[in-house]
Amino acid sequence: MSRRLCFVLDLVNDAAKIAEYEAFHRPGKVWPVIVDDIRAQGFEGMEIWRSGDRMVMIATVADDFPRSRAVPPKYDEWEKLMWSFQKALPHAEPGQKWLPMAKIFDLAEQRGRN
């Protein structure tokens, strides 16, 4: 069985940098070794949505997420490149990027109350 998680991160507030960041994430543009590593960690599905400089990642993960794995050789290079577009949220720990979000509402859990 899988579960869904959401994470949040900000980008540097610069239209050119945001456009370049999005270009790196177009289909077929993320380095294959990074895509393989994402899957190796237990991600079964992932979408990233953006509004302005704020991004939200919606991920479907395996029950054993996060899995330990051998870090691929290009991982640090990709992360360094992505950090040039991203900025940590004010309440992040040093070096922390994507922060987990807490679900506070689910329409499916609501009853028809008037």
Rosetta blueprint (number, residue, H / E / L):
1 M L
2 S E
3 R E
4 R E
5 L E
6 C E
7 F E
8 V E
9 L E
10 D E
11 L E
12 V L
13 N L
14 D L
15 A H
16 A H
17 K H
18 I H
19 A H
20 E H
21 Y H
22 E H
23 A H
24 F H
25 H L
26 R L
27 P L
28 G L
29 K L
30 V L
31 W L
32 P H
33 V H
34 I H
35 V H
36 D H
37 D H
38 I H
39 R H
40 A H
41 Q L
42 G L
43 F E
44 E E
45 G E
46 M E
47 E E
48 I E
49 W E
50 R E
51 S E
52 G L
53 D L
54 R E
55 M E
56 V E
57 M E
58 I E
59 A E
60 T E
61 V E
62 A E
63 D L
64 D L
65 F L
66 P L
67 R L
68 S L
69 R L
70 A L
71 V L
72 P L
73 P L
74 K L
75 Y H
76 D H
77 E H
78 W H
79 E H
80 K H
81 L H
82 M H
83 W H
84 S L
85 F L
86 Q E
87 K E
88 A L
89 L L
90 P L
91 H L
92 A L
93 E L
94 P L
95 G L
96 Q L
97 K L
98 W L
99 L E
100 P E
101 M L
102 A L
103 K L
104 I L
105 F L
106 D L
107 L H
108 A H
109 E H
110 Q L
111 R L
112 G L
113 R L
114 N L
